[in-house]
Structure formats: structure tokens, C-alpha cells
Amino acid sequence: MPNASPVLSTPRARLVLLGLAALLATSGCAQLKGRQGYVVDPALTEAITPGVDNRESVERTLGRPTFVGQFGTGEYYYVSRETRQLAFAKPRPIAQQVLRVRFDAAGNVAAVDRTGLELVSRISPEGDKTPTLGRERSFFEDIFGNIGAVGAPGAGAPTGP
């Protein structure tokens, strides 16, 4: 019977196997890119001109807005955001554009504003607690604090006629 040598006995075979194992291990660390909101077309957004366009022409050109101004219908907002995420980390914004179209009382475009990542704020909470104003109460005071207060005069409970 001929002497059969194992496949992994050559240095080249070991190197290939090690390379495949490293490739498999690092494939989970790929960057994931995401896009949320309105897909911006620069030619269409530049076509919106104050004094010429109105509410209907803006909707025909850009489509329905991402959201409308909270206190009336005087503003349309088109929001676009691109994010990048590495493996299991939180997604980070890499690009953002907010297109605000303001209308006058007649429904004509009064102004078009663009903003980007410069207005995005990073909020970093303090540990596991949110600081609040008010009394410092213990766990047991929170649980048993209302015993005897229910129905007591001056405690805000309704009194009988």
C-alpha cells in the first residue's frame, strides 16, 4: 500500500486553510450601510424656486413630504439620512439632508432651506440615571409613601358633599 500523506502536511495547504478561516472570521465585521427617508435627487430639489412653485407643484416634483410642519401646513420637510454600522455596533449617521420648503398664506413657495449633519446633536446620557428635579426618595418611600395619604384632608383626594 502506498504511503498516503495528509492533505494539510504541506505549508501551502496550511496557509490556504488559515486564510480561509481568517476570511470567514472577519466576514462578520463588514460595514453595513443604510439609507432612511427621502432619496434626494439634486436636480429635482434645485428645481424648486420661491415665487414660482406652489404646494401642488412641489408635491408633483418631489412627492409627498416626509412630514408637514407641526403648527399648520406652512412647511414641508424632506428628510434623508445615510448611516454606517460596523458589526453589532450602533448605526452612526454619515450624511443627512433636511430640505425645508416654506409656503406663504397663498400656498406659494416662500423659501427653500437645506441643512445637513451640522445640526445633529449627539446626546450622551449620564450613566444609567437621568437627572431630574424633585425630592430624593428611597425605594421603600416610593412603594409605601402613599399609605395613609389616600383620603386624608389636604392630600388632593375628593371629599364627600
Backbone as JSON Lines, residues from 0, in Angstrom:
{"i":0,"aa":"M","n":[0.84,-1.16,0.0],"ca":[0.0,0.0,0.0],"c":[0.89,1.23,0.0]}
{"i":1,"aa":"P","n":[0.58,2.21,-0.89],"ca":[1.42,3.4,-0.95],"c":[1.27,4.24,0.31]}
{"i":2,"aa":"N","n":[2.3,4.98,0.61],"ca":[2.31,5.85,1.79],"c":[1.48,7.09,1.49]}
{"i":3,"aa":"A","n":[0.33,7.25,2.1],"ca":[-0.55,8.4,1.87],"c":[-0.22,9.49,2.88]}
{"i":4,"aa":"S","n":[0.1,10.64,2.36],"ca":[0.4,11.76,3.27],"c":[-0.84,12.6,3.46]}
{"i":5,"aa":"P","n":[-1.05,13.17,4.65],"ca":[-2.24,14.01,4.87],"c":[-2.19,15.26,4.0]}
{"i":6,"aa":"V","n":[-3.38,15.77,3.69],"ca":[-3.51,16.93,2.82],"c":[-2.9,18.18,3.46]}
{"i":7,"aa":"L","n":[-2.99,18.3,4.77],"ca":[-2.54,19.52,5.44],"c":[-1.06,19.48,5.83]}
{"i":8,"aa":"S","n":[-0.33,18.54,5.29],"ca":[1.07,18.45,5.68],"c":[1.94,19.48,4.97]}
{"i":9,"aa":"T","n":[1.5,20.0,3.85],"ca":[2.3,21.0,3.14],"c":[2.05,22.38,3.73]}
{"i":10,"aa":"P","n":[3.07,23.22,3.77],"ca":[2.89,24.58,4.3],"c":[1.88,25.4,3.49]}
{"i":11,"aa":"R","n":[1.85,25.17,2.2],"ca":[0.92,25.95,1.37],"c":[-0.53,25.61,1.7]}
{"i":12,"aa":"A","n":[-0.83,24.34,1.94],"ca":[-2.19,23.93,2.29],"c":[-2.6,24.52,3.64]}
{"i":13,"aa":"R","n":[-1.66,24.54,4.59],"ca":[-1.97,25.14,5.89],"c":[-2.24,26.63,5.76]}
{"i":14,"aa":"L","n":[-1.46,27.31,4.91],"ca":[-1.63,28.75,4.71],"c":[-2.99,29.05,4.08]}
{"i":15,"aa":"V","n":[-3.39,28.24,3.11],"ca":[-4.7,28.43,2.46],"c":[-5.82,28.21,3.47]}
{"i":16,"aa":"L","n":[-5.7,27.16,4.28],"ca":[-6.72,26.88,5.28],"c":[-6.79,27.99,6.32]}
{"i":17,"aa":"L","n":[-5.64,28.5,6.74],"ca":[-5.6,29.6,7.7],"c":[-6.21,30.87,7.11]}
{"i":18,"aa":"G","n":[-5.93,31.12,5.83],"ca":[-6.5,32.28,5.15],"c":[-8.02,32.2,5.05]}
{"i":19,"aa":"L","n":[-8.53,31.0,4.72],"ca":[-9.98,30.81,4.65],"c":[-10.64,30.99,6.02]}
{"i":20,"aa":"A","n":[-9.98,30.5,7.06],"ca":[-10.52,30.67,8.41],"c":[-10.54,32.13,8.81]}
{"i":21,"aa":"A","n":[-9.49,32.89,8.49],"ca":[-9.44,34.33,8.8],"c":[-10.5,35.08,8.01]}
{"i":22,"aa":"L","n":[-10.68,34.72,6.74],"ca":[-11.7,35.37,5.93],"c":[-13.09,35.11,6.48]}
{"i":23,"aa":"L","n":[-13.36,33.91,6.9],"ca":[-14.65,33.57,7.47],"c":[-14.88,34.31,8.8]}
{"i":24,"aa":"A","n":[-13.82,34.42,9.6],"ca":[-13.96,35.09,10.9],"c":[-14.19,36.58,10.75]}
{"i":25,"aa":"T","n":[-13.56,37.22,9.77],"ca":[-13.72,38.67,9.62],"c":[-14.89,39.06,8.73]}
{"i":26,"aa":"S","n":[-15.57,38.11,8.12],"ca":[-16.69,38.46,7.26],"c":[-17.85,39.05,8.06]}
{"i":27,"aa":"G","n":[-17.93,38.76,9.34],"ca":[-18.98,39.33,10.18],"c":[-18.71,40.77,10.56]}
{"i":28,"aa":"C","n":[-17.53,41.28,10.27],"ca":[-17.16,42.65,10.63],"c":[-17.33,43.61,9.46]}
{"i":29,"aa":"A","n":[-18.1,43.25,8.47],"ca":[-18.31,44.11,7.32],"c":[-19.17,45.31,7.71]}
{"i":30,"aa":"Q","n":[-18.96,46.4,7.01],"ca":[-19.76,47.6,7.27],"c":[-21.11,47.46,6.58]}
{"i":31,"aa":"L","n":[-22.14,47.84,7.29],"ca":[-23.49,47.86,6.74],"c":[-23.88,49.31,6.52]}
{"i":32,"aa":"K","n":[-24.28,49.63,5.31],"ca":[-24.73,50.99,5.01],"c":[-26.24,50.97,4.9]}
{"i":33,"aa":"G","n":[-26.86,52.0,5.46],"ca":[-28.31,52.1,5.42],"c":[-28.75,53.46,4.94]}
{"i":34,"aa":"R","n":[-29.93,53.51,4.39],"ca":[-30.5,54.77,3.92],"c":[-31.92,54.85,4.43]}
{"i":35,"aa":"Q","n":[-32.26,55.99,5.0],"ca":[-33.6,56.18,5.55],"c":[-34.19,57.46,4.97]}
{"i":36,"aa":"G","n":[-35.49,57.44,4.76],"ca":[-36.2,58.65,4.36],"c":[-36.2,58.89,2.87]}
{"i":37,"aa":"Y","n":[-36.25,60.15,2.52],"ca":[-36.38,60.63,1.15],"c":[-35.08,60.39,0.39]}
{"i":38,"aa":"V","n":[-35.16,59.87,-0.82],"ca":[-33.99,59.71,-1.66],"c":[-33.81,61.01,-2.45]}
{"i":39,"aa":"V","n":[-32.74,61.72,-2.15],"ca":[-32.52,63.06,-2.7],"c":[-32.06,62.98,-4.15]}
{"i":40,"aa":"D","n":[-32.73,63.72,-5.02],"ca":[-32.29,63.91,-6.4],"c":[-31.95,65.39,-6.52]}
{"i":41,"aa":"P","n":[-30.66,65.74,-6.63],"ca":[-30.26,67.15,-6.64],"c":[-30.93,67.96,-7.75]}
{"i":42,"aa":"A","n":[-31.17,67.35,-8.9],"ca":[-31.79,68.1,-10.0],"c":[-33.22,68.5,-9.63]}
{"i":43,"aa":"L","n":[-33.94,67.61,-8.96],"ca":[-35.32,67.92,-8.59],"c":[-35.38,68.94,-7.45]}
{"i":44,"aa":"T","n":[-34.5,68.8,-6.46],"ca":[-34.54,69.73,-5.33],"c":[-34.1,71.13,-5.76]}
{"i":45,"aa":"E","n":[-33.19,71.23,-6.73],"ca":[-32.77,72.55,-7.22],"c":[-33.86,73.19,-8.08]}
{"i":46,"aa":"A","n":[-34.79,72.4,-8.61],"ca":[-35.83,72.93,-9.48],"c":[-36.9,73.69,-8.72]}
{"i":47,"aa":"I","n":[-36.98,73.52,-7.41],"ca":[-37.99,74.22,-6.61],"c":[-37.52,75.66,-6.41]}
{"i":48,"aa":"T","n":[-38.29,76.61,-6.92],"ca":[-37.9,78.02,-6.82],"c":[-38.98,78.82,-6.11]}
{"i":49,"aa":"P","n":[-38.57,79.67,-5.17],"ca":[-39.53,80.53,-4.47],"c":[-40.21,81.5,-5.44]}
{"i":50,"aa":"G","n":[-41.49,81.73,-5.22],"ca":[-42.26,82.65,-6.04],"c":[-42.8,82.03,-7.31]}
{"i":51,"aa":"V","n":[-42.27,80.9,-7.75],"ca":[-42.72,80.25,-8.98],"c":[-43.57,79.03,-8.66]}
{"i":52,"aa":"D","n":[-43.07,78.18,-7.77],"ca":[-43.77,76.94,-7.44],"c":[-44.79,77.16,-6.33]}
{"i":53,"aa":"N","n":[-45.74,76.23,-6.28],"ca":[-46.74,76.24,-5.2],"c":[-46.78,74.85,-4.57]}
{"i":54,"aa":"R","n":[-47.69,74.66,-3.64],"ca":[-47.78,73.41,-2.89],"c":[-47.98,72.21,-3.83]}
{"i":55,"aa":"E","n":[-48.85,72.33,-4.81],"ca":[-49.13,71.23,-5.73],"c":[-47.93,70.9,-6.61]}
{"i":56,"aa":"S","n":[-47.24,71.92,-7.12],"ca":[-46.09,71.65,-7.99],"c":[-44.94,71.03,-7.21]}
{"i":57,"aa":"V","n":[-44.8,71.4,-5.92],"ca":[-43.76,70.79,-5.09],"c":[-44.07,69.31,-4.88]}
{"i":58,"aa":"E","n":[-45.32,68.98,-4.61],"ca":[-45.69,67.57,-4.42],"c":[-45.55,66.78,-5.72]}
{"i":59,"aa":"R","n":[-45.82,67.4,-6.87],"ca":[-45.63,66.71,-8.15],"c":[-44.15,66.49,-8.43]}
{"i":60,"aa":"T","n":[-43.31,67.44,-8.05],"ca":[-41.88,67.34,-8.34],"c":[-41.16,66.43,-7.35]}
{"i":61,"aa":"L","n":[-41.38,66.63,-6.05],"ca":[-40.64,65.91,-5.02],"c":[-41.41,64.75,-4.4]}
{"i":62,"aa":"G","n":[-42.71,64.69,-4.6],"ca":[-43.52,63.67,-3.95],"c":[-44.03,64.18,-2.61]}
{"i":63,"aa":"R","n":[-44.73,63.31,-1.89],"ca":[-45.26,63.69,-0.58],"c":[-44.11,63.95,0.38]}
{"i":64,"aa":"P","n":[-44.24,64.92,1.26],"ca":[-43.14,65.22,2.19],"c":[-42.99,64.13,3.25]}
{"i":65,"aa":"T","n":[-41.8,64.07,3.85],"ca":[-41.55,63.15,4.95],"c":[-42.48,63.49,6.1]}
{"i":66,"aa":"F","n":[-42.58,64.79,6.43],"ca":[-43.58,65.26,7.38],"c":[-43.87,66.72,7.12]}
{"i":67,"aa":"V","n":[-45.02,67.14,7.62],"ca":[-45.51,68.51,7.45],"c":[-45.29,69.25,8.76]}
{"i":68,"aa":"G","n":[-45.1,70.58,8.69],"ca":[-44.9,71.38,9.89],"c":[-45.95,71.11,10.95]}
{"i":69,"aa":"Q","n":[-45.53,71.1,12.19],"ca":[-46.4,70.74,13.31],"c":[-47.52,71.76,13.54]}
{"i":70,"aa":"F","n":[-47.24,73.03,13.36],"ca":[-48.22,74.06,13.7],"c":[-48.79,74.68,12.43]}
{"i":71,"aa":"G","n":[-49.45,73.86,11.63],"ca":[-50.05,74.34,10.4],"c":[-49.43,73.63,9.22]}
{"i":72,"aa":"T","n":[-49.86,74.01,8.02],"ca":[-49.35,73.36,6.82],"c":[-48.43,74.3,6.04]}
{"i":73,"aa":"G","n":[-47.76,75.2,6.72],"ca":[-46.9,76.17,6.06],"c":[-45.52,75.67,5.73]}
{"i":74,"aa":"E","n":[-45.17,74.43,6.09],"ca":[-43.83,73.92,5.82],"c":[-43.88,72.44,5.47]}
{"i":75,"aa":"Y","n":[-43.09,72.06,4.48],"ca":[-42.88,70.66,4.12],"c":[-41.43,70.32,4.46]}
{"i":76,"aa":"Y","n":[-41.21,69.12,4.98],"ca":[-39.86,68.65,5.29],"c":[-39.6,67.36,4.54]}
{"i":77,"aa":"Y","n":[-38.46,67.3,3.85],"ca":[-37.99,66.1,3.18],"c":[-36.68,65.71,3.86]}
{"i":78,"aa":"V","n":[-36.68,64.58,4.56],"ca":[-35.53,64.18,5.37],"c":[-34.89,62.93,4.75]}
{"i":79,"aa":"S","n":[-33.57,62.99,4.59],"ca":[-32.79,61.88,4.07],"c":[-31.61,61.64,4.99]}
{"i":80,"aa":"R","n":[-31.31,60.37,5.28],"ca":[-30.2,60.06,6.18],"c":[-29.51,58.78,5.73]}
{"i":81,"aa":"E","n":[-28.18,58.83,5.73],"ca":[-27.37,57.65,5.43],"c":[-26.6,57.28,6.69]}
{"i":82,"aa":"T","n":[-26.58,55.98,7.01],"ca":[-25.9,55.53,8.21],"c":[-24.88,54.44,7.85]}
{"i":83,"aa":"R","n":[-23.94,54.24,8.76],"ca":[-22.95,53.18,8.63],"c":[-22.9,52.44,9.96]}
{"i":84,"aa":"Q","n":[-22.82,51.12,9.88],"ca":[-22.8,50.3,11.09],"c":[-21.74,49.23,10.92]}
{"i":85,"aa":"L","n":[-20.92,49.04,11.93],"ca":[-19.88,48.02,11.91],"c":[-20.29,46.89,12.83]}
{"i":86,"aa":"A","n":[-20.48,45.72,12.28],"ca":[-20.86,44.51,13.01],"c":[-22.09,44.76,13.88]}
{"i":87,"aa":"F","n":[-21.92,44.7,15.22],"ca":[-23.06,44.83,16.12],"c":[-23.12,46.2,16.78]}
{"i":88,"aa":"A","n":[-22.34,47.16,16.33],"ca":[-22.34,48.5,16.92],"c":[-23.6,49.25,16.49]}
{"i":89,"aa":"K","n":[-23.85,50.35,17.17],"ca":[-25.0,51.19,16.81],"c":[-24.72,51.9,15.49]}
{"i":90,"aa":"P","n":[-25.74,52.09,14.65],"ca":[-25.52,52.81,13.4],"c":[-25.14,54.28,13.67]}
{"i":91,"aa":"R","n":[-24.18,54.79,12.89],"ca":[-23.76,56.19,13.01],"c":[-24.14,56.93,11.74]}
{"i":92,"aa":"P","n":[-24.69,58.13,11.86],"ca":[-25.02,58.88,10.63],"c":[-23.75,59.37,9.95]}
{"i":93,"aa":"I","n":[-23.68,59.19,8.63],"ca":[-22.55,59.69,7.87],"c":[-22.96,60.83,6.95]}
{"i":94,"aa":"A","n":[-24.23,60.91,6.62],"ca":[-24.74,62.01,5.8],"c":[-26.22,62.21,6.13]}
{"i":95,"aa":"Q","n":[-26.63,63.46,6.12],"ca":[-28.04,63.77,6.36],"c":[-28.37,65.06,5.63]}
{"i":96,"aa":"Q","n":[-29.57,65.09,5.07],"ca":[-30.04,66.31,4.43],"c":[-31.5,66.51,4.81]}
{"i":97,"aa":"V","n":[-31.81,67.71,5.26],"ca":[-33.18,68.1,5.55],"c":[-33.51,69.26,4.61]}
{"i":98,"aa":"L","n":[-34.49,69.05,3.77],"ca":[-34.95,70.08,2.85],"c":[-36.26,70.62,3.39]}
{"i":99,"aa":"R","n":[-36.26,71.91,3.74],"ca":[-37.48,72.53,4.26],"c":[-38.02,73.49,3.21]}
{"i":100,"aa":"V","n":[-39.26,73.27,2.81],"ca":[-39.93,74.14,1.85],"c":[-41.01,74.9,2.61]}
{"i":101,"aa":"R","n":[-40.86,76.23,2.68],"ca":[-41.84,77.06,3.39],"c":[-42.78,77.71,2.38]}
{"i":102,"aa":"F","n":[-44.06,77.76,2.76],"ca":[-45.08,78.34,1.91],"c":[-45.66,79.59,2.55]}
{"i":103,"aa":"D","n":[-46.13,80.52,1.72],"ca":[-46.81,81.69,2.25],"c":[-48.3,81.37,2.42]}
{"i":104,"aa":"A","n":[-49.08,82.37,2.79],"ca":[-50.51,82.15,3.06],"c":[-51.27,81.71,1.81]}
{"i":105,"aa":"A","n":[-50.81,82.12,0.62],"ca":[-51.48,81.76,-0.63],"c":[-51.1,80.37,-1.12]}
{"i":106,"aa":"G","n":[-50.11,79.72,-0.47],"ca":[-49.7,78.38,-0.87],"c":[-48.54,78.38,-1.84]}
{"i":107,"aa":"N","n":[-47.91,79.54,-2.08],"ca":[-46.74,79.6,-2.96],"c":[-45.47,79.4,-2.15]}
{"i":108,"aa":"V","n":[-44.43,78.9,-2.8],"ca":[-43.16,78.67,-2.11],"c":[-42.54,80.0,-1.72]}
{"i":109,"aa":"A","n":[-42.28,80.16,-0.41],"ca":[-41.65,81.39,0.09],"c":[-40.14,81.22,0.21]}
{"i":110,"aa":"A","n":[-39.66,80.03,0.61],"ca":[-38.23,79.79,0.78],"c":[-37.95,78.3,0.79]}
{"i":111,"aa":"V","n":[-36.72,77.96,0.41],"ca":[-36.25,76.58,0.46],"c":[-34.95,76.58,1.24]}
{"i":112,"aa":"D","n":[-34.9,75.82,2.33],"ca":[-33.7,75.75,3.19],"c":[-33.17,74.32,3.19]}
{"i":113,"aa":"R","n":[-31.85,74.21,3.25],"ca":[-31.2,72.9,3.34],"c":[-30.26,72.88,4.53]}
{"i":114,"aa":"T","n":[-30.31,71.8,5.28],"ca":[-29.36,71.61,6.38],"c":[-28.82,70.19,6.29]}
{"i":115,"aa":"G","n":[-27.74,69.95,7.02],"ca":[-27.11,68.63,6.98],"c":[-26.77,68.14,8.37]}
{"i":116,"aa":"L","n":[-25.65,67.45,8.48],"ca":[-25.22,66.88,9.75],"c":[-24.79,67.92,10.77]}
{"i":117,"aa":"E","n":[-24.57,69.15,10.34],"ca":[-24.1,70.17,11.28],"c":[-25.12,70.48,12.38]}
{"i":118,"aa":"L","n":[-26.39,70.16,12.17],"ca":[-27.41,70.42,13.18],"c":[-27.75,69.19,14.02]}
{"i":119,"aa":"V","n":[-27.11,68.07,13.75],"ca":[-27.38,66.85,14.51],"c":[-26.62,66.92,15.82]}
{"i":120,"aa":"S","n":[-27.32,66.68,16.91],"ca":[-26.71,66.71,18.24],"c":[-26.48,65.29,18.73]}
{"i":121,"aa":"R","n":[-25.35,65.09,19.36],"ca":[-25.08,63.79,19.98],"c":[-25.39,63.92,21.46]}
{"i":122,"aa":"I","n":[-26.32,63.12,21.93],"ca":[-26.73,63.16,23.33],"c":[-26.09,62.0,24.05]}
{"i":123,"aa":"S","n":[-25.4,62.3,25.12],"ca":[-24.74,61.27,25.9],"c":[-25.31,61.3,27.31]}
{"i":124,"aa":"P","n":[-26.18,60.34,27.65],"ca":[-26.77,60.34,28.99],"c":[-25.73,60.05,30.06]}
{"i":125,"aa":"E","n":[-26.02,60.48,31.28],"ca":[-25.13,60.27,32.42],"c":[-25.38,58.89,33.01]}
{"i":126,"aa":"G","n":[-24.55,57.96,32.7],"ca":[-24.68,56.62,33.29],"c":[-26.03,56.0,33.01]}
{"i":127,"aa":"D","n":[-26.58,55.38,34.06],"ca":[-27.87,54.72,33.93],"c":[-29.02,55.54,34.46]}
{"i":128,"aa":"K","n":[-28.73,56.76,34.95],"ca":[-29.78,57.58,35.54],"c":[-29.93,58.88,34.77]}
{"i":129,"aa":"T","n":[-31.15,59.37,34.71],"ca":[-31.42,60.66,34.13],"c":[-31.63,61.63,35.29]}
{"i":130,"aa":"P","n":[-30.84,62.7,35.36],"ca":[-31.03,63.64,36.47],"c":[-32.37,64.36,36.35]}
{"i":131,"aa":"T","n":[-33.09,64.43,37.45],"ca":[-34.38,65.1,37.48],"c":[-34.43,66.04,38.67]}
{"i":132,"aa":"L","n":[-35.34,66.95,38.6],"ca":[-35.57,67.85,39.72],"c":[-36.62,67.23,40.64]}
{"i":133,"aa":"G","n":[-36.54,67.51,41.88],"ca":[-37.54,66.99,42.8],"c":[-36.9,66.36,44.01]}
{"i":134,"aa":"R","n":[-37.72,65.64,44.77],"ca":[-37.26,65.02,46.0],"c":[-36.43,63.78,45.72]}
{"i":135,"aa":"E","n":[-35.48,63.54,46.58],"ca":[-34.73,62.29,46.55],"c":[-35.46,61.32,47.47]}
{"i":136,"aa":"R","n":[-36.04,60.26,46.91],"ca":[-36.78,59.3,47.72],"c":[-36.14,57.93,47.55]}
{"i":137,"aa":"S","n":[-36.22,57.17,48.62],"ca":[-35.66,55.82,48.58],"c":[-36.67,54.88,47.91]}
{"i":138,"aa":"F","n":[-36.25,53.66,47.69],"ca":[-37.1,52.66,47.09],"c":[-38.34,52.4,47.94]}
{"i":139,"aa":"F","n":[-38.16,52.27,49.24],"ca":[-39.28,51.99,50.13],"c":[-40.22,53.19,50.27]}
{"i":140,"aa":"E","n":[-39.68,54.41,50.22],"ca":[-40.54,55.6,50.25],"c":[-41.43,55.65,49.01]}
{"i":141,"aa":"D","n":[-40.9,55.24,47.86],"ca":[-41.72,55.2,46.66],"c":[-42.84,54.18,46.78]}
{"i":142,"aa":"I","n":[-42.54,53.03,47.37],"ca":[-43.55,51.97,47.48],"c":[-44.59,52.3,48.56]}
{"i":143,"aa":"F","n":[-44.13,52.67,49.74],"ca":[-45.03,52.85,50.88],"c":[-45.36,54.3,51.17]}
{"i":144,"aa":"G","n":[-44.97,55.22,50.34],"ca":[-45.15,56.65,50.61],"c":[-46.59,57.11,50.64]}
{"i":145,"aa":"N","n":[-47.5,56.43,49.98],"ca":[-48.89,56.87,49.9],"c":[-49.77,56.24,50.97]}
{"i":146,"aa":"I","n":[-49.22,55.37,51.79],"ca":[-50.04,54.75,52.83],"c":[-50.47,55.81,53.82]}
{"i":147,"aa":"G","n":[-51.74,55.89,54.06],"ca":[-52.29,56.88,54.98],"c":[-52.61,58.21,54.31]}
{"i":148,"aa":"A","n":[-52.08,58.46,53.12],"ca":[-52.33,59.73,52.44],"c":[-53.61,59.69,51.62]}
{"i":149,"aa":"V","n":[-54.06,58.52,51.26],"ca":[-55.27,58.41,50.45],"c":[-56.48,58.76,51.29]}
{"i":150,"aa":"G","n":[-57.22,59.74,50.85],"ca":[-58.41,60.16,51.56],"c":[-58.14,61.12,52.69]}
{"i":151,"aa":"A","n":[-56.88,61.45,52.95],"ca":[-56.56,62.4,54.02],"c":[-56.89,63.81,53.55]}
{"i":152,"aa":"P","n":[-57.39,64.67,54.46],"ca":[-57.7,66.04,54.06],"c":[-56.42,66.76,53.62]}
{"i":153,"aa":"G","n":[-56.54,67.51,52.54],"ca":[-55.42,68.27,52.03],"c":[-54.48,67.46,51.15]}
{"i":154,"aa":"A","n":[-54.76,66.2,50.94],"ca":[-53.9,65.35,50.12],"c":[-54.37,65.3,48.67]}
{"i":155,"aa":"G","n":[-55.36,66.08,48.34],"ca":[-55.85,66.12,46.97],"c":[-56.93,65.11,46.68]}
{"i":156,"aa":"A","n":[-57.34,64.35,47.63],"ca":[-58.39,63.37,47.41],"c":[-59.75,64.06,47.48]}
{"i":157,"aa":"P","n":[-60.69,63.62,46.69],"ca":[-62.01,64.25,46.72],"c":[-62.7,63.97,48.05]}
{"i":158,"aa":"T","n":[-63.35,64.97,48.56],"ca":[-64.09,64.83,49.8],"c":[-65.57,64.75,49.51]}
{"i":159,"aa":"G","n":[-66.33,64.17,50.41],"ca":[-67.77,63.99,50.2],"c":[-68.53,65.3,50.28]}
{"i":160,"aa":"P","n":[-69.79,65.29,49.81],"ca":[-70.6,66.52,49.83],"c":[-71.03,66.95,51.21]}
